[in-house]
Amino acid sequence: MSNLSAALTGPLPVEVDFGATVLSQQRYFTGTVTHALHEAFNARTDDGLMVEVVDNVDLAPPVPVHPGDRIAVRGELVHDPGREPVVHYTHHDPAARHPDGWIDFAGRRYA
């Protein structure tokens, strides 16, 4: 698993995988670039970093998480100044332009 705090000190974006605890309910929105439906929720990584996990639910099924749930995530870490870091591309890429990501929850891989 990656150390996300250390990853933030290097060049971004970067592929990461980590364990985390979910902190919020999912919220849904339409992406401004892809116009696809996305879900997002906040999580605290095992090394204490707060991140927003974003998943394209037009490509992967929604993850039925609740605050306190444990997850494992693989995706791309980006940072928008003034916001907490974002981990996206947590799904497969049918165009094969990005490494496939995933969210593991309750014994199931959402990809």
Secondary structure as GFF3:
##gff-version 3
##sequence-region A 1 111
A	DSSP	alpha_helix	4	7	.	.	.	ID=ss1
A	DSSP	beta_strand	14	22	.	.	.	ID=ss2
A	DSSP	beta_strand	27	30	.	.	.	ID=ss3
A	DSSP	beta_strand	37	45	.	.	.	ID=ss4
A	DSSP	beta_strand	50	56	.	.	.	ID=ss5
A	DSSP	beta_strand	70	78	.	.	.	ID=ss6
A	DSSP	beta_strand	86	88	.	.	.	ID=ss7
A	DSSP	beta_strand	102	105	.	.	.	ID=ss8
A	DSSP	beta_strand	108	110	.	.	.	ID=ss9
###
